[in-house]
Amino acid sequence: MAEEAPKYESERRGSLTGVAEGLAGEEDAAVLAKMGYKQELRRNFTMIEVFGIAFSIMGLLPSIASTLAYSLPAGPAGLGWFVASGFIFVVGLAMADLGSAMPTSGGLYYWTHYFASPSTRNPLSFLVGYSNTLGLVGGLCSIDYGAALMFISLIVISRDGEWEPSNGIVYVVFMCIVLTHGILASTLAKIMGKLQTVFVVANFILIFASIIALPIGRSGERNDAKFIFGTTGNLTTWPVGFAWFLSWLSPIWTIGGFDSCVHMSEEAANATKAVPYGILMSIGSCWIFGWIITIVLAACINPDIESVLGTAYGTPIAQIYFDAVGKSGALGLMSLVFIVQYFMGLSILVAVSRQSWAFSRDGALPFSSYFKKVSVRLGFIPARAVWGCVVVALVLGLLCLIAPAAANALFSLAVAANNVAWGTPILCRLVWGQKKFKPGPVYTGRFSEPIGWLAIVFLVFGILLAMIPSGGPNPTPETMNYTVVINCAVWGGSLAYYYIDARKWFTGPKITLSGEEDLTEEQRVAIREEGLHVEGLGTSAGETSSAEGTGEIGIDKKI
């Protein structure tokens, strides 16, 4: 125990400024300091609230409703949901291992840089950072676009299907939703953690209202178990089996918000446990409750699936509600769906702003010096990053002015880009960094490596699914899946940017601990053990040097 005391003491003193300002407890600040970062955000999210932000982003029933166009063509989707969600849970286990070991807001690109080989760490880290950032913005766009469609469906239902909105009207509603999210994410920082509990409660109210109201409303017309579990359909020109695989896109997109737990790492108390448990609890909840929801929907849907997909009410879930509970009931339930989906958009904006802030803190995004600033007045949040994400979302959202196929590319951007961002650090750890990996309190033990490889296989498969035209081969311009175009632009553009310019200055995650942190020699040793090389510092504890007059110590991350 005596030998552990110096190291524990050095880590305990790792970020004294953050502790002194009341931003974090000593243990959390020390864990962050060991990765080279000072505490800048306030840790006001409990474990349940970290779970809450992921579960809120997933917005189970609204997400299932938004993706029925992917699952219904294959027939009742109950079993498809269960199998795909099980694979997603495997991905969550692999990410939970990393999130417990190294909880930081920029986790995905940080882990990539830490575990990758010397020749690949900078470009791969750069690629993952951009893929994750733009994938999350794509998720924000697709969620808010779905919310806009839900809101408009209320008007269509109230007018008995006799009004059809233009693409311009859809965009205006989308723009209003995104802007209000920016305002709320900037002004409600002090209660944002508590709001996640409210959002979770709202999700479960909607879930239980639906699974109770639908069977009652269709009491005399419910489908039997054979239809629910044993009937497959195929409204595509793909083979039946492949159409069933395409239905997996619904859970893949729905449960795609679990990495938000990672991005909230530096605002989570007891992050080494809160982050992994938040990941696993959110996926597990969606796995079980999502399966229940899909069973209820399959039991209560009109067996003429094609007519449901072609509904005049703008979205299949509106038709399902209308058939079960009539016009008034459909308006009430769709109002709840819209409200919950609105909460989803707010939560994912909070998550993507933290990823963008972390990436700016490491100097990788354009105008990083502007976006890395933290607003003390608004509650120690990256307010500039929030509004930067709002602007990018509004620009990407212009795709919905072109055609529905272009707007659907935002959905696929969130799937394919984030799958690359999740899979790359897991792959780097398995291929190059297994000996460097030091487990945290939550660890899958001897199963960690096979879990990681299974996660990689599933993520690659998910990327391929996201890029395939859902209607079948030989698509028209209207039915083409533009995911390959958008994602290749993201990935190719990121790598081109790196090799043309960023390779000259991007060296990976930067240490932000300042000279005021009073690093001890023991802590410097601990930092070096994490793969960090300290430049401009002597071996004695008292020698520090400022970096370009900023007050930060001159430390670059190298291995």
N, C-alpha and C positions, 0 to 999 in steps of 0.2 A: 504493500500500500504506500510505503514511503517513496518508492520510485515513481509511482503514478502521480504523486502530489504536484511536482513541478510542472508536468505537462498539463494536468488539469487546471492548475492555477494560470498558466499562460493562456489556455483556451478561454478560461473564465474571464480574463481581462481583455479578450480579443477585440471587443468593440465597446469600449467604455463610454464613448460619446452617445451611442444609441441607448445604452442602459440609463445613463444620466438624464437623458431627455425623456425618459419614460416610454420609449418606442418599443422596447422589448425586454424580456427577462435575460439574465446573464447567460443561461444555457443556450438559448436561441441565438443570441448575439455572438456567442463564441463559436457555434457551429457555422454561422455565416462568415465570421472572420477567418475561420480555417480555410474557407474557399477564396479568401482574399477580398471580401466585400464588407464595407461598413453598413451598419443598419441605418437606412434612410426612410423607410416606410414604417408606419405604426402597426404593430402586431395586435389587431383587434378582431381576428377571426378565430373562433374556437374550432375544434375538430368537427362538430356538427355543422357549423357554418361553412367550413371548407367543403364538406359533403354537400351542403345546401346549394352552393354556387354551381357545382357540377351538375347536380340533379336538376336545378332550375334551368341551366343551359340546355340540358337534354329535353326538358319540357315534354315528358313522355307522350301524353295523348296528342297534343298539338303536333309533335314531330311525326308521330305515326300518321296523323291526319294529312300532314303535308306531303308524305311520301307514299300514300296509297296508290298513286299512279305507277309506282315501281313494283308494289307487292300484289295488287289485285289482278294484273294480267296473268299471273301464274295460278290464280285460284285462291282459295282460303290459305292464309299465310301463318296459321298458328305454329305449325311445326318448323317452318322456315325461320321464324323468329327465334325459337328456342335454340336451334343448332347454331345459328350465326352468333347469337349473344354469348353462347358458351365459348366460342373462339375469341370474341372480344374480351371476355373475362381473362383469358389466357394472356392477351396483350396487356391488360391491366395489371396482372401479376408481375410481368416482366418490368413494367414501368414503376410499379410500387417498390420493387427492389432498389431501383435507381433513385426514386424520390425519397426513400427513407435514408439512403446513404448520403445523398448530396442535395438537400432541399434548397433550391434557389430559383428565383423567378424566371431566369433564362435557362432553366434546366436542360431542355432538349439540346440546344446548341452548345451549352456548357459541357454536358456529358460527352457529346460528340468530340469536342476538342480535347477533352481529358483522356478519352480512351483510344482515339484514332492514332494511327502511325504518324511519325514526324512529318512525312511527306504529304499526308492527306488531311491532317487535322485542320489546317486553316481553310482550305476550300470547302471541305465537308461541313465544318462548323458554319461557315458563311452561307452555304446552301440550305442547311437545316434552319438557320435563323430566318432567312427570307421565306422559305417554304412554310414554316410554322406561322410566321406573322401574316402572310397573305392568305394562308389557309384559314386562319381564324377570322380575318376580315371577310373572306368569302363566306364563312359560317354566319357572321353577323349579317351580311347582305341577304343570304338565303333565308335566315330566320325572319328578318324584318320584311322581306319580300312576301314570305308566307303569311306574316301578320297582316300585311296590306291586303292580300287576297282574302283572308278571313274577315277583315273589316268590311271589305266590299261585298262579300257574300251575304252579310247581314242586310245590306241595302237591297241586294238582288232578291233575297227571300221575302223581305217586306213588300217588294213590288211584284211578288208572284212570278219571278223569273222573266219579267218583261223589260228589263234594262240590262244592257251589256256595256261595261266600262271600256274605255279606250286604254291603250298602253300608257298614254300620257297621264290619265287619271290615276292609274296604278302607281306610276312613279311619284306623283305628287303625294299620295298617301304614304308611300314608302319613305319619301324625303321627310315628311312631318314626323314619322315614327323615329327615324334615325336622329333627327335634331333634338327631339324631346329626350331621347336616351342620353345624348351628350350632355344635356342640361342636368338631368337627374344624376348621372354618373359623376358629374363635377361637384354637385352641391350636397349630395347625401352621403358623403364619405364616412361621416361619424356613425351613421346607423346602417351602412351598407351590409355589414355582417349580420345584424339583427334582421334586416329585410329578407335575407336568404331563408330564414326560418318561415317568414310569412309566405314567401314564394313556394316553398316546399308544401306548406299547408294548402295553398291554393291549388297546387298540382294534384294533391290527393283528394281535395274536394271535387275537382273536375273528374278524376278517375272514378271515384265511387259514385258520383252522380250519373256518369255514363253507364257504368256496368250494372247499375240498378235500373235506371230509366229505360235503357234499350230493351232488355229482356221483357220488362213489364209491357212496354209499348208494342212489342211484337209477340205477345204471349200466344196468339193463335197461329202465328206464321213463322215461328223459329225453325231454323234449319237443324237437322239431326246431326249426330256425331259423325256419321259416315261422310256427310258433306263437309263438316268442319275439318276433320283429320285425314279423310281418305280421298277427297275429290281434288284433282288438279285441273287446271285450265291452261290455256295458252292463247292469249290474244296477240302474241307476237309471231314473227316468222322464224324465230329460233326454235330449235328442238325443245320439247317439253322440259327435259331435265335442266337445260341451260336457262330456260325462262324461270325455273324455280331458284336457280342460283342468283339470278338478277334480283329476285325478291329480297335477297340479303342486303341490298343497298338500303332498304328501309331501316333495319337495326344498325347497320354500319354508320349511317348518317345520324340517326337518333342518338346513339350512345357515343357519339364522337366528341363529346365535351369533357371527357374525364381528365384530359391534360390540363384543364383549367385549374385543377387542384395544384399542379406543379407551379403554374404561374402565380398562384397566391401564396407560395411558400414563404415569402418574406413579410407577409402580413398574417401568418398563421402562428399561433402560440403552440409550442411543443411540435414544431414542424416535422421532425423526424418520424413522428407517429401520425400526426394529423393529415399529412399529405398522402401517404400510402393508404391509410384507412379510408380517407375521402374518396380516393380512386376506386377502391374495391367495393365500398358501400354503394357508391353511385351506380357502378356497373351492375352490381348484384341486384339492386332494387329495380333497375330498368329491365334486367333479364326476367325476373319473376313477374312483376306487374305488367310489363309489356306483353308477355306471353298471355296473361289473363285477358288483357284488353283485346288482343288479336283474336282470341277465342270468342269473346263476346261479339266482336264485330262480325266474325264469320258466321256466328249463330243468328245474327239479326239482320244481315244484309240481304237485299233482294238477290235471289239466285241469278238474275240476269245481270251479271257483272258488267257487261259492256254498256248497258244503259246507265249504270251507276257512274262509270267513268265518264260518260258523255253528258252528265247532268247539266242542266241549265243554271244551277245554283253556284257554279264556279269552282266547286271543290267536292270530291266524293263524300267527305264526312258530312257535309251539309245535307246531301241527299239521304244518307243513312239516318241522320237525326230526323229529317222531315218525314221519312217513311214510318219511323217508329213513334214519334211523339207529336207529329203535326207541326203546323207553322209556328205557333206560339212557343212550343217546347223547343223546336229547332232554333228559334231566335235566342232563347235563354241559354241553351247549351253552347251555341256558337259564340255568344257573347263571352261566356266563360273561357272558351278555347282561345278567343282573341286576347283576353286579358292575360292568360297564362303565357301565350306566345309573346306578348309584349314584355312580360317579365323575363322571358328567355333572352330576348334581345338586349335588355339592360344588363343582365348578368354576363353575357358573352362580351359585351363592350368593356366591362370592367376587366375581364380576363385578358382580352387582346391588348388593352392599353398597358397592362403590366408586362406582357411579353415585349411589346414595342418599346416600352421604357427601358427594360433590361437590355435589349439589343442596342438601344441608343446609348445607354450607359457604357457599353463596350465599344462605342464609336462606329457601329456598322451601318446604321441607317443614314440616309441623307438628312442633313440638318440635325445631327445627333446632339450637338452642343445645345441646341434649343430644346429638343424633346426630352433630354435626360433630366431636366430640372424638375424638382419636386416642389409642389405648392404647399407651404406650411400653413398659409392662411385658410386653405380649403380642407385642411386635415391631413397633411403629409401624404398626398396622393399625386400621381403624375398627370396633372390636369392637362398639360400641353399634349401629352401622348394620347389622352382621351380624344381631344379634338382633332388631332392628326388622323386618328383612326376613323373618326366621323367623316372627315373630308374624303379619305380614300374610299370609304364605303359609298358615299354619294356618287363618286365618279364611277366606281364599278357598277353601281346600281343602274347606270344609264343603259346597261345592256338590256334591261327589261323594256326599253323603248323600241328595241329592234324586233324581237320576236320571243315567244315563250321558250324556244329552243336555246336562244342565247342566254335567257335568264336562268334556265336550268343548268347552264354551265357553272353558275355560281355555286349551286348545290354540289356539283362534282368537283369543283375546285377545293371545297372544304374537305371532301373525302380523300382525293388523290394527294393533294399537297400535305395534308396532315399525316396521312399514312407514311409518306416519305420522312416526315419530321419525327414520327414516333419510331419508325423502324431503324433509322440510321444509327442513333446512339446505342440501341440494343445490339445491332450488328457489330458496331465498333467494339463494344465491350466483349462480345463473344470471340471476335477474330483477333483483336490486338490487345485488349485491356483486361483480360480476365485476372491476370496476376496483380493488377493495380486495384482491382475492385475490393473495397472494404465495406462489408455489409453494415447497414444500419440496424436499428432495433426491430424493424419488420423485414423479414427475409425468408425466401422460400427454400433455403438450404440446398440440399443435393439436387433438388428438382429445378433449380434456378436456370441451369444451362439448357436442358431440354425444353423448358418453358419458353426460353428466349428464342430458340430455333423454331419452335412451333408458331410463335408470334410472328416471326419474320415471314414464314411461308404464308400465313393468313394475310398479312399486310400486303404482300406482293399480289396475292390473288385479289384483294380488295381494290388495289390500284387498277388492275386489268378490268375488273367489273365496272369501275367508275368510268372507264374510257370507251366502253362498248355501247353502240347505239341500242337503246332499250327496246325499240320496235322491231329490230331485226337487221340482217345484212342488207346491203344496197340501200342505204338511207337517202332520202331527198334532202335538200338544203333545210327544209322545215323540221325534219326528224333527225338530222345529224346530231351526234354528240360532239360538242365542241370542247370537251374537256382536254383532249390531247393537244389542241391548239393552245388553250389558255395555260395549261400546266407546263407545256414545253416552253412557252414564253416566260413563265415564272422561273423554271429551272435553268433553261438556257440563258435567260437574261441575267440571272443571279451569278452563274458561273462566268459568263462573259464579262460582267461588271468586275468580278473578282480578278480574273486574269488580265484584264486590260488596265485596271486602275487599283482596285482594293488590295491586291497582293503587295503593293508598295507600302501600305500603311496598316492593314488589318493583321494583327498578330494574335487574335483570339480574345477571350475574356480578359479584362483588365482588372488589376487590383485597385480598389478605391479607398482602402484604409489610409488615413492621413497620418502625418507625423505625430499628431496629438494622441494617437491611439497607444503610444508607448509600447511598441512591440518588444517583447523579450526575446532573448536568444532561443529559448525553448519554443516560442511560437514561430520564430523564423524556421526552425527545423521542421515543425509540424507543417508549415506552409510548403516547404520544399518537398516534404513527403507526399504532398498532394500534387506534385508535378509542377510547382511554381518555382521559377528562378528569380531570385531577388537581385536586381541590378542597382548599382549605386549605393549599396549598403555594405558596411563593414561587418565584421563578425561580432563586434561588441554590441550590446543591446542599445547603447546610447547613440550610435551613429545613424543618422537619417539624412536624406537629401530631398529637397522639394523638386517637384516635376513642373517645370515651366512656370514657376511662380504660383501654382494653383493651390499649394498647401498639401498636395498629395505626394506620397512617397514615390520615388522613381522605381516602380516595379512593373515589369512586363511578364506576361504569362508565357513561359517557354518550357520545353521538355527536352 
